[in-house]
Amino acid sequence: MPIPEDVSGEEIDRDVRQELQSLPKTLADDVAKNLVMVARLIDEDPEGAYAYSKVALRLASRVAAVREAAGFAAYANQKYGEALGEFRAARRMTGNIDLWPVMADCERGLGRPEKALDMAGAPEVHKLDKAGQVEMRLVAAGARRDMGQLDAAIVTLQSPELASSSVQPWTARLRYAYADALLAAGRDTEAREWFAKAVEADKDGSTDASDRLAELDGVEFVDALDEEAVDGDEGEGSSSDADGPGGRNGGLEDEES
């Protein structure tokens, strides 16, 4: 796999760099560059990230950071069985519990929500930091929804972190999940309230809470190109008054959700 010239391998975290020191320097540099590419592509091009992770695995499968990166790349491509195997391998190497929530989510992806719930109740959860515990709560709520237990999913998400007015990195996602569960249960008014709260916390646009809120409010978004086309047609006298932007069904008009 080609590595762009601007990638030096120095971009990786210090902890990962220390792990790679067990390798010969040239090999460590090659692995580091591939790990950088995994991190760079995983959101926008998960298939590309997966390909680079496979190169890193071939070069250094005994390095925990490589197994973890491969796990996340597989997870991003919905290869949940493969991801779970990589996460388990990384955990065996390090004893680190941080991957517990994503491992449980892999069980959901494999159609085993009951297993995910078992993991949510395991002693390992108490060893997670606050972010990890919130993540585990999100996974458990998702497992409840997988099993058709909407009320239980709602209760699972009700927590001090949800009620807190303090905005943390997980706040927007937690509020969003709660709003979505409420909406699925037919509690539209409460769902709207929590989608609005998710918007307040979502400064970096990590969720589509604003679109969901607009949808609940009946707001439609019309593509600017469609409006220009309509204006042009009206200028040529080819459209009736009823064919304005709100009345045309063709073109690019769409309601975002």
DRENDRENLO-322383 format. One line per 2 residues: number of its first residue (from 0); their letters; for each residue z, x, y of N, C-alpha, C, O. Coordinates in steps of 0.001 Angstrom, whole numbers, padded with zeros to 6 digits. Atoms other than C-alpha are relative to their C-alpha. Layout:
NUM> a> Z:X:Y:Z:X:Y:Z:X:Y:Z:X:Y; ...
end
This chain:
0> mp> 000000:000849:-001195:000000:000000:000000:000000:000883:001243:000826:001791:001341; 000051:-000830:-001215:-000958:001473:003416:001219:-000227:000880:001711:-001349:001005
2> ip> -001132:000064:-000924:001871:002252:005825:-000520:000270:001410:-001143:001307:001637; 000452:-000222:-001379:001136:001844:009565:000567:001300:000567:001657:001727:000188
4> ed> -000398:-001289:-000551:001360:005052:011586:001288:-000076:000806:001987:000927:000948; -001203:000114:-000826:004174:003686:013746:001274:-000143:-000826:002366:-000212:-000262
6> vs> -001167:000120:000875:006493:003376:010723:000404:001389:-000481:-000369:002072:-001154; -000484:-001328:000388:008599:006506:010206:000998:-000047:-001145:001218:000961:-001817
8> ge> -001053:000110:000994:011252:005196:007838:001380:000152:000617:002381:-000200:-000006; -001280:-000161:-000685:013972:006029:010353:000537:-001331:000507:001682:-001415:000949
10> ei> -000409:001304:-000521:014092:002356:011318:001037:-000703:-000871:001685:-001643:-000410; -000920:000686:000904:016219:001393:008319:001452:000235:000402:001758:001174:001137
12> dr> -001418:-000117:-000310:019976:000888:008543:000569:001324:-000517:000072:001899:-001486; -000625:-001269:000388:022219:003945:008305:000524:-000059:-001434:000408:000912:-002183
14> dv> -000545:000124:001353:023870:002611:005137:-001087:000147:-001055:-000876:000772:-002094; 001110:-000118:000944:020500:002291:003415:-000492:001441:-000052:-000796:001969:-001122
16> rq> 000425:-001400:-000042:019510:005759:004575:000934:000873:-000835:000481:001790:-001518; -000955:-000771:000798:022696:007121:002996:-000223:-000216:-001491:-000100:000721:-002280
18> el> 000295:000266:001412:021849:005409:-000295:-001188:000819:-000475:-001216:001308:-001604; 001225:-000699:000390:018460:007067:-000282:000172:001510:-000061:-000717:002218:-000534
20> qs> -000219:-001448:000026:019980:010519:000104:000129:000543:-001415:000063:001753:-001634; -000060:-000439:001398:020353:010604:-003664:-001382:000369:-000536:-001501:000942:-001620
22> lp> 001378:-000267:000411:016557:010911:-003852:-000528:001269:000660:-000021:001675:001706; 000672:-001097:-000703:014347:013909:-003083:-000516:-000487:001352:-000905:-001647:001486
24> kt> 000283:000421:-001366:013543:013876:000629:-001355:-000697:000144:-001433:-001741:000792; 001318:000622:-000124:009828:013091:000323:-000005:-001389:-000609:-000563:-002325:-000035
26> la> -000081:001305:000652:010531:010262:-002109:000839:-000960:000839:000480:-002128:000994; -000864:000836:-000826:013344:008952:000096:-000758:-000514:001222:-000599:-001670:001616
28> dd> 000786:000416:-001168:010983:008874:003077:-001004:-001079:-000372:-001189:-002044:000370; 000976:001002:000437:008356:006955:001121:000671:-001351:-000270:000151:-002402:000103
30> va> -000720:001237:000286:010901:004415:-000086:000442:-000662:001297:000321:-001876:001459; -000461:000537:-001278:012315:004021:003407:-001127:-000701:000745:-000922:-001774:001312
32> kn> 001135:000614:-000701:008882:003294:004858:-000371:-001343:-000626:-000685:-002300:000082; 000313:001274:000670:008237:000615:002252:001066:-001049:000285:000746:-002229:000427
34> lv> -001065:000938:-000334:011627:-000959:002957:-000144:-000510:001434:000132:-001677:001713; 000264:000430:-001375:010791:-001031:006663:-001074:-001073:000018:-000963:-002058:000747
36> mv> 001083:000978:000044:007594:-002892:005835:000461:-001332:-000585:000004:-002393:-000160; -000559:001243:000544:009514:-005410:003737:000707:-000771:001101:000492:-001971:001274
38> ar> -000753:000653:-001070:011824:-006127:006653:-000929:-000512:001100:-000690:-001573:001677; 000917:000377:-001085:008934:-006267:009121:-000811:-001246:-000351:-001099:-002063:000524
40> li> 000940:001058:000386:006817:-008720:007127:000645:-001242:-000612:-000013:-002274:-000735; -000561:001037:000868:009287:-010919:005266:-000047:-001396:000616:-000165:-002380:-000114
42> de> 000041:001326:-000630:009286:-013749:007826:-001421:-000501:000216:-001716:-001667:-000047; 001359:000417:-000360:005626:-013795:008878:-000996:000126:-001144:-001959:-000637:-001221
44> dp> 000934:-000243:001109:003923:-012475:005749:000801:000318:-001266:000837:001470:-001699; -000861:-000263:001165:006222:-012900:002727:-000740:000618:-001183:-000162:001405:-001932
46> eg> 000757:-000593:001109:003452:-012041:000263:-000186:001494:000220:-000091:002285:-000719; 000126:-001424:-000322:002873:-008741:002056:001318:000728:-000217:001346:001833:-000760
48> ay> -001322:-000598:000206:006612:-008046:002063:000276:000190:-001483:000831:001209:-001893; -000207:-000072:001446:006710:-008758:-001660:-000770:001182:-000599:-000261:001887:-001470
50> ay> 000807:-001107:000513:003921:-006268:-002303:000656:001346:000318:000702:002230:-000537; -000679:-001256:-000356:005754:-003511:-000422:001293:000172:-000784:001662:001294:-001132
52> sk> -001243:-000097:000773:008980:-004337:-002259:-000279:000491:-001410:000533:001202:-002002; 000362:-000441:001341:007193:-003785:-005540:-000264:001511:-000020:000045:002190:-001000
54> va> 000209:-001447:-000093:006155:-000318:-004389:001344:000718:000047:001559:001709:-000651; -001325:-000607:-000113:009723:000492:-003398:000732:-000034:-001344:001401:000929:-001716
56> lr> -000630:000121:001319:010955:-000760:-006773:-000558:001031:-000975:000189:001642:-001739; 000622:-000960:000901:008475:001415:-008618:000494:001423:000287:000604:002250:-000618
58> la> -000416:-001334:-000406:009677:004437:-006661:001491:000252:-000223:001898:001371:-000534; -001448:-000233:000014:013441:003854:-006732:000750:-001242:-000460:001493:-001849:000311
60> sr> -000619:001225:000504:014615:001017:-008938:001502:000145:-000206:002187:-000858:-000410; -001426:-000204:000208:018071:002578:-009304:000789:000031:001310:001982:000333:001312
62> va> -000669:000062:-001307:018874:002241:-005599:000296:-001459:000321:-000610:-002292:000339; -000416:001388:-000204:020852:-000912:-004822:-000720:-000652:001177:-001093:-001823:001099
64> av> 000660:000564:-001183:019276:-001392:-001383:-001432:-000412:-000319:-001947:-001378:000243; 001366:000336:000409:015843:-001406:-003009:000005:-001282:-000815:-000842:-002152:-000612
66> re> -000080:001219:000815:016882:-004031:-005563:000306:-001209:000886:-000236:-002293:000669; -000331:001104:-000904:018381:-006158:-002782:-001222:-000409:000825:-001500:-001599:000972
68> aa> 001198:000315:-000782:015231:-005900:-000638:-001033:-000710:-000863:-001689:-001650:-000413; 000935:000652:000923:013122:-006809:-003666:000430:-001434:-000277:-000403:-002330:-000412
70> gf> -000510:001346:000210:015370:-009794:-004236:-000342:-000925:001154:-000789:-002052:000940; 000304:000839:-001156:014930:-011090:-000715:-001505:-000253:000133:-001918:-001337:000547
72> aa> 001443:000203:-000046:011170:-010557:-000884:-000436:-001037:-001025:-001273:-001888:-000729; 000308:000996:001024:010986:-012526:-004133:000494:-001378:000425:-000198:-002377:000233
74> ya> -000593:001257:-000483:013256:-015211:-002654:-000899:-000640:001061:-001112:-001853:001053; 000879:000508:-001061:010956:-015541:000373:-001290:-000583:-000560:-001937:-001410:000084
76> nq> 001200:000510:000663:008094:-016200:-002051:000321:-001051:-001056:-000527:-001401:-001876; -000455:001042:000920:010105:-018791:-003997:-000071:000431:-001464:-000223:-000402:-002358
78> ky> -000082:-000531:001365:010226:-016538:-007059:001488:000139:-000334:002030:001243:-000398; -001457:000025:000045:013814:-017576:-007649:000586:000713:-001207:001632:001350:-001090
80> ge> -000499:-000703:001170:014258:-016251:-011173:-000026:001503:000204:000934:002203:-000118; 000127:-001432:-000264:013003:-012831:-010168:001013:000438:001055:001652:001481:000916
82> al> -000947:-000325:-001068:015103:-012870:-006992:001425:000083:-000549:002174:001003:-000218; -001350:000022:000561:018237:-013765:-008932:000254:001243:-000839:001344:001814:-000794
84> ge> -000147:-001209:000797:017644:-010895:-011326:000224:001233:000856:001048:002084:000521; -000156:-001148:-000893:017295:-008413:-008474:001358:-000023:000691:002005:001016:000821
86> fr> -001300:000100:-000653:020389:-009708:-006688:001135:000357:-000964:002097:001025:-000586; -001023:-000335:001001:022420:-009466:-009891:000047:001509:-000234:001121:002094:-000373
88> aa> 000054:-001448:000207:021240:-005894:-010373:000660:000727:001164:001434:001661:000957; -000599:-000630:-001178:022195:-004964:-006805:001515:-000162:-000011:002246:000762:000348
90> rr> -001446:000240:000036:025625:-006538:-007263:000678:000862:-001064:001780:001366:-000847; -000574:-000859:001038:026225:-004648:-010507:000136:001440:000496:001092:002136:000152
92> mt> -000011:-001382:-000489:025421:-001392:-008720:001075:000243:001045:001650:001330:001103; -000884:-000199:-001146:027657:-001952:-005703:001337:-000725:-000107:002315:-000319:000519
94> gn> -001198:000826:000032:030237:-004575:-006635:000138:-000880:001223:001136:-001584:001379; -000043:000768:-001243:029408:-006186:-003289:-000187:-001484:-000282:-001042:-001862:-001083
96> id> 000037:001436:000234:029980:-009950:-003148:-000872:-000743:001008:-001054:-001955:000890; 000709:000657:-001100:027855:-010634:-000045:-001195:-000834:-000451:-001585:-001779:000235
98> lw> 001191:000700:000469:024883:-011827:-002116:000317:-001299:-000749:-000595:-002008:-001173; -000399:001166:000788:026874:-014599:-003815:-000665:-001300:000474:-001174:-002045:-000363
100> pv> 000631:001257:-000438:025560:-017464:-001583:-001496:-000077:-000313:-001983:-001120:-000748; 001439:000056:000247:021904:-016512:-001926:-000279:-000038:-001503:-001284:-000605:-001931
102> ma> 000137:000114:001451:022363:-016070:-005673:000182:-001458:-000427:-000542:-001955:-001289; -000210:001417:000301:023733:-019626:-005787:-001205:-000831:000428:-001574:-001792:-000246
104> dc> 001172:000742:-000458:020750:-020828:-003783:-001184:000216:-000930:-002018:-000674:-001093; 001035:-000232:001014:018454:-019208:-006335:000191:-000954:-001177:-000784:-001450:-001741
106> er> -000263:000967:001081:020158:-021384:-008960:-000530:-001373:000402:-001087:-002082:-000436; 000586:001254:-000477:019203:-024396:-006828:-001519:000034:-000149:-002132:-000923:-000623
108> gl> 001449:-000120:000082:015645:-023131:-006647:-000517:-000093:-001421:-001653:-000506:-001652; 000367:000062:001415:015593:-022904:-010428:000317:-001359:-000620:000184:-001556:-001828
110> gr> -000292:001348:000486:016626:-026546:-010677:001345:-000125:-000678:001538:-000985:-001537; -001327:000031:000611:020250:-025826:-011576:001077:-000184:001069:001907:000704:001268
112> pe> -000997:000205:-001057:022318:-027371:-008754:001429:000012:-000513:002342:000408:000212; -001352:-000016:000559:025306:-027770:-011065:000541:001428:-000061:001723:001660:000197
114> ka> -000403:-001408:000036:025384:-023979:-011504:000339:000487:001399:001298:001238:001582; -000290:-000381:-001376:025226:-023537:-007734:001369:-000514:000433:002113:000188:001118
116> ld> -001307:000566:-000337:028231:-025838:-007365:001128:000749:-000701:002198:000946:-000125; -000994:-000806:000704:030115:-023869:-010006:000270:001300:000767:001416:001732:000894
118> ma> -000149:-001236:-000762:029474:-020728:-007975:000718:-000246:001323:001457:000614:001805; -000670:000335:-001264:030642:-022492:-004800:001506:-000132:-000184:002267:000045:000766
120> ga> -001426:000137:000271:034001:-023069:-006464:000614:001219:-000659:001777:001178:-001059; -000481:-001197:000685:034352:-019580:-007932:000907:000840:000905:000813:000746:002128
122> pe> -000904:-000854:-000792:037035:-017072:-006822:-000740:000950:000942:-000206:001345:001979; 000757:-000933:-000839:034306:-014824:-005404:-000180:-000505:001429:-000279:000291:002363
124> vh> 000236:000574:-001326:033846:-017226:-002478:001109:000398:000974:000848:000594:002161; -001124:-000346:-000868:037296:-016363:-001121:-000083:001450:000497:000612:001827:001440
126> kl> 000175:-001389:-000416:036197:-012730:-000838:-001093:000148:001060:-001255:001222:001640; 001065:-000036:-000999:033295:-013616:001474:000585:-000016:001409:001674:-000546:001628
128> dk> -000406:000138:-001394:033559:-013188:005229:-000331:-001405:000482:-000885:-002205:-000272; 000191:001358:-000508:033369:-016254:007461:-001465:-000425:-000082:-001752:-001555:-000479
130> ag> 001426:000342:000058:029558:-016150:007684:-000421:-000319:-001429:-001180:-001259:-001666; 000336:000240:001396:029296:-015925:003916:000569:-001307:-000518:-000068:-001994:-001316
132> qv> -000606:001251:000431:031671:-018829:003419:-000753:-001208:000551:-000917:-002217:-000134; 000812:001077:-000582:029652:-020997:005801:-001315:-000123:-000760:-001773:-001230:-001047
134> em> 001254:000016:000759:026485:-020010:003961:000207:-000664:-001354:-000641:-001427:-001816; -000300:000602:001297:028122:-020981:000678:000176:-001505:000130:-000216:-002261:-000759
136> rl> -000174:001433:-000237:029057:-024352:002150:-001372:-000681:000163:-001582:-001790:-000327; 001352:000547:-000164:025422:-024912:003160:-000704:-000131:-001358:-001366:-001131:-001633
138> va> 000616:000036:001327:024257:-024063:-000354:000604:-001121:-000838:-000117:-001847:-001523; -000671:001051:000779:026851:-026374:-001916:-000449:-001384:000452:-000672:-002267:-000376
140> ag> 000471:001293:-000513:025799:-029242:000353:-001423:-000271:-000468:-001766:-001400:-000819; 001362:000160:000492:022186:-028627:-000608:-000028:-000375:-001464:-000849:-001186:-001891
142> ar> -000084:000338:001427:023144:-028746:-004269:000406:-001456:-000187:-000121:-002142:-001064; -000396:001408:000073:024875:-032081:-003715:-001191:-000910:000289:-001382:-001927:-000377
144> rd> 001183:000805:-000321:021706:-033423:-002110:-001020:000056:-001133:-001670:-000945:-001434; 000909:-000107:001140:019636:-032103:-005006:000374:-000999:-001090:-000488:-001512:-001804
146> mg> -000513:000900:001038:021818:-034267:-007247:000091:-001445:000476:000594:-002312:-000238; -000011:001354:-000533:021425:-037319:-005019:001347:-000443:000530:001579:-001636:000725
148> ql> -001356:000324:-000461:025012:-037143:-003796:000090:000212:001509:000691:001182:001973; 000083:-000175:-001447:024416:-037673:-000077:001367:-000027:000672:001655:000804:001534
150> da> -001325:000086:-000623:027939:-038730:000830:000810:001268:-000270:001514:001761:000612; -000722:-001224:000338:029369:-035723:-000978:-000543:001186:000793:000216:002072:001187
152> ai> 000597:-001069:-000809:026915:-033450:000858:000553:-000035:001420:000865:001006:002000; -000539:000154:-001347:028125:-034841:004180:001436:000500:000067:001801:001233:000986
154> vt> -001404:-000426:000038:031771:-034308:003245:000092:001516:-000155:000949:002149:000462; -000011:-001440:000219:031007:-030771:002058:-000200:000769:001299:000393:001830:001495
156> lq> 000305:-000680:-001254:029672:-029854:005493:001059:-000206:001073:001092:000524:002064; -001058:000249:-000979:032646:-031290:007354:001066:001083:-000143:001724:001185:-001178
158> sp> -000848:-001179:000084:034722:-028228:008165:000443:000407:001405:-000118:-000073:002390; -000399:-000501:-001326:036552:-026452:010998:-001154:000674:000739:-001248:000594:001964
160> el> 001148:-000669:-000644:033372:-024442:011625:-000947:-001010:000622:-001522:-000756:001680; 000864:001043:-000546:031395:-027645:012139:000628:-000619:001240:-000069:-000898:002215
162> as> -000686:000660:-001112:034012:-029138:014459:000204:000919:001198:000411:000443:002315; -000273:-000951:-001072:034433:-025967:016510:-001043:-000078:001117:-002233:-000258:000860
164> ss> 000921:-000033:-001146:032931:-025877:019999:-000539:001405:000239:-001455:001598:001037; 000455:-001384:-000109:032507:-022114:019656:-001338:000164:-000723:-001507:-000307:-001847
166> vq> 001320:-000208:000589:028912:-021077:018993:-000051:001357:-000694:000108:002399:-000057; 000116:-001194:000820:028525:-018552:016188:-001426:000092:-000555:-002196:-000858:-000411
168> pw> 001364:-000137:000535:025372:-017216:014475:-000391:-001102:-000977:-001573:-001419:-001111; 000305:001035:000991:025654:-019939:011826:000083:-001417:000564:-000266:-002369:-000135
170> ta> -000305:001327:-000529:026492:-022850:014159:-001197:-000936:-000007:-001085:-002083:-000439; 001180:000868:-000097:022972:-024177:014724:-000419:-000502:-001378:-000732:-001682:-001538
172> rl> 000433:000392:001341:022111:-024192:011018:000987:-000974:-000626:000585:-001907:-001321; -001014:000885:000561:025403:-025839:010075:-000111:-001394:000615:-000070:-002394:-000101
174> ry> 000146:001291:-000665:025006:-028590:012663:-001298:-000690:-000423:-001334:-001907:-000608; 001289:000560:000421:021362:-029051:011670:000105:-000608:-001395:-000365:-001722:-001629
176> ay> -000140:000501:001368:022226:-029424:007982:000815:-001286:-000018:000512:-002208:-000774; -000840:001201:-000064:024909:-031970:008856:-000807:-001172:000555:-000738:-002281:000025
178> ad> 000838:001057:-000582:022506:-033956:011051:-001032:-000495:-001006:-001274:-001696:-001118; 001034:000374:000972:019840:-033904:008353:000591:-000824:-001134:-000035:-001771:-001608
180> al> -000663:000766:001055:022298:-035136:005728:000358:-001399:000491:000202:-002375:-000243; -000318:001309:-000583:023447:-037943:008026:-001250:-000871:000077:-001208:-002063:-000227
182> la> 001244:000755:-000107:019851:-038965:008617:-000462:-000481:-001368:-000919:-001615:-001510; 000392:000379:001359:019113:-038977:004900:000856:-001152:-000521:000411:-001947:-001349
184> ag> -000908:001069:000422:022117:-041277:004457:-000155:-001258:000846:000589:-002223:000668; 000260:001170:-000831:020735:-043700:007059:000925:-000135:001191:000981:-001198:001810
186> rd> -000925:000027:-001140:023308:-042811:009723:-000686:000619:001210:-000317:001699:001672; 000898:-000545:-001012:020706:-042365:012453:000698:000361:001302:000409:001409:001880
188> te> -000661:-000263:-001282:022970:-042578:015508:000814:001285:-000052:000757:002108:000862; -000777:-001224:000167:025313:-039908:014219:-000927:001200:-000183:-000646:002288:000320
190> ar> 000952:-001092:000215:022330:-037815:013101:-000561:000482:001330:-000678:001685:001561; 000539:-000387:-001301:020885:-037885:016604:001005:000840:000775:000643:001838:001398
192> ew> -001057:-000734:-000702:024210:-036719:018040:000084:001444:-000493:000228:002373:000302; -000148:-001349:000544:024350:-033751:015694:-001258:000837:000126:-001174:002062:000223
194> fa> 001211:-000759:-000308:020703:-032795:016128:000075:000521:001435:-000341:001646:001710; -000155:-000434:-001391:021466:-032658:019869:000968:001179:000085:000738:002122:000842
196> ka> -000946:-001108:000013:024456:-030425:019167:-000628:001256:-000606:-000330:002374:-000186; 000702:-001150:000588:022260:-028212:016988:-000921:000640:001026:-001018:001866:001096
198> ve> 000875:-000524:-001053:019788:-027866:019863:000801:000855:000977:000343:001922:001387; -000849:-000739:-000941:022620:-026731:022151:000343:001388:-000528:000436:002347:000239
200> ad> -000410:-001269:000596:023559:-023976:019725:-001170:000887:-000400:-000994:002081:-000642; 001162:-000719:000546:020034:-022950:018708:-000761:000711:001111:-001824:000261:001538
202> kd> 000598:-000716:-001124:019230:-020411:021405:-001258:000767:-000383:-002109:001024:000468; 001157:-000805:000412:016689:-018477:019352:-001030:-000795:-000800:-001959:-000215:-001361
204> gs> 000995:000830:000677:014820:-021424:017820:-000044:000205:-001495:-001120:000158:-002091; -000028:-000227:001448:015950:-020766:014255:-000178:-001287:-000805:-000434:-001236:-002008
206> td> 000227:001288:000657:015679:-024489:013451:-001020:-000796:000816:-001385:-000398:001922; 000876:000892:-000759:013325:-027309:014469:000790:-001205:000507:000274:-002321:000576
208> as> -000875:001082:-000437:016261:-029347:015770:-000559:-000750:001202:-000413:-001969:001292; 000537:000671:-001191:014527:-030058:019085:-001118:-000963:-000383:-001235:-002041:000200
210> dr> 001072:000892:000459:011524:-031536:017279:000571:-001213:-000719:000093:-002332:-000537; -000615:001114:000713:013736:-033637:015027:000656:-000981:000979:000596:-002197:000795
212> la> -000634:000842:-001015:015645:-034911:018052:-001050:-000822:000736:-000859:-002014:000975; 001071:000718:-000688:012413:-035810:019835:-000582:-001097:-000883:-000908:-002183:-000403
214> el> 000522:000989:000935:011181:-037609:016734:000913:-001229:-000059:000441:-002365:-000078; -000950:001122:000022:014347:-039715:016624:-000065:-000810:001294:000170:-002018:001298
216> dg> 000093:000682:-001291:013866:-040522:020303:-001361:-000641:000218:-001597:-001257:001257; 001321:000610:-000107:010284:-041633:019655:-000947:000712:000934:-001904:000116:001428
218> ve> 000856:-000773:-000891:008743:-038857:021732:-001191:000540:-000776:-001030:001122:-001849; 001218:-000525:000616:005137:-037986:020885:-000553:001131:000850:-000525:001073:002080
220> fv> 000613:-001119:-000690:003470:-034714:021757:-001507:-000043:-000233:-001962:-000168:-001370; 001451:000037:000087:-000257:-034690:022517:-000541:001370:000350:-000162:001952:001366
222> da> 000587:-001306:-000237:-002260:-031504:022276:-000768:000005:001313:-001512:-000929:001611; 000655:-000088:-001306:-003495:-030339:025685:-001514:-000032:-000124:-002188:-000583:000747
224> ld> 001452:000007:000194:-007012:-029799:024306:-000517:-001417:-000173:-001604:-001753:000296; 000400:001378:000204:-007138:-033429:023249:-000023:-000743:001324:-000919:-001548:001574
226> ee> -000045:000650:-001298:-006122:-034552:026728:-001209:000389:000836:-001785:-000449:001529; 001163:-000448:-000762:-008881:-032432:028263:-001263:-000693:-000488:-002114:-001084:000311
228> av> 001178:000659:000559:-011442:-033935:025889:-000065:-001450:000454:-001134:-001963:000785; -000048:001392:-000433:-010302:-037431:026789:-000408:-000110:001459:-001202:-000978:001823
230> dg> 000342:000027:-001416:-010501:-036673:030517:-001491:000204:000204:-002108:-000427:001062; 001433:-000237:-000133:-014001:-035331:030043:-000807:-001218:-000380:-001791:-001542:000286
232> de> 000708:001203:000423:-015120:-038430:028184:000085:-001086:001054:-000891:-001787:001317; -000148:001033:-001014:-013695:-040686:030864:-000862:000305:001209:-001413:-000598:001838
234> ge> 000831:-000368:-001149:-015502:-038700:033549:-001452:-000342:-000217:-002181:-000593:000743; 001399:000314:000294:-018788:-039372:031785:-000208:-001486:-000206:-001325:-001941:-000452
236> gs> 000138:001455:000147:-018035:-043075:031535:-000193:-000431:-001427:-000698:-001526:-001676; 000255:000341:001394:-018091:-043008:027755:001200:-000642:-000671:001117:-001018:-001841
238> ss> -001184:000594:000599:-014562:-044383:027213:000480:-001167:000827:000359:-001162:002052; -000586:001122:-000705:-012954:-047668:028081:001407:000339:000404:001937:001356:-000045
240> da> -001360:-000235:-000435:-009544:-047914:029764:000960:000029:-001173:001994:000692:-001103; -000894:000055:001161:-008008:-048646:026350:-000014:001286:-000794:000821:001486:-001677
242> dg> 000121:-001218:000783:-009106:-045250:025085:000645:001199:000688:000162:002322:000544; -000700:-001092:-000651:-006684:-043176:027164:000749:000842:-001013:000661:000602:-002217
244> pg> -000680:-000920:000910:-004504:-040409:025739:000915:-000696:-000997:001066:-000227:-002126; -000908:000665:000921:-002057:-042900:024226:-000695:-000916:-000970:-000064:-001429:-001894
246> gr> 000663:000978:000844:-004708:-045014:022598:-001036:000566:-000928:-001657:-000177:-001688; 001040:-000609:000834:-006990:-042517:020880:000616:000456:-001309:001672:001089:-001318
248> ng> -000487:-000377:001311:-006530:-041996:017178:-000713:001221:-000564:-000248:001827:-001531; 000744:-001161:000488:-009107:-039256:016726:000474:001263:000682:001512:001262:001344
250> gl> -000314:-001238:-000679:-009073:-035671:017931:001238:000657:-000554:001499:000621:-001756; -001113:-000838:000422:-005937:-033555:017876:001352:-000616:000266:002367:000066:000126
252> ed> -001294:000613:-000298:-003237:-036060:018821:000871:000024:-001241:000430:-000303:-002343; -000886:-000130:001153:-000210:-035504:016636:001436:-000155:000469:001781:000209:001593
254> ee> -001417:000071:-000277:003471:-036274:016506:000683:001101:-000765:000601:001153:-001993; -000655:-001120:000629:005494:-033155:015832:001328:-000442:-000579:002049:-001238:000023
256> s> -001275:000326:000643:008410:-033407:013452:000680:001268:-000450:001771:001216:-001017
end
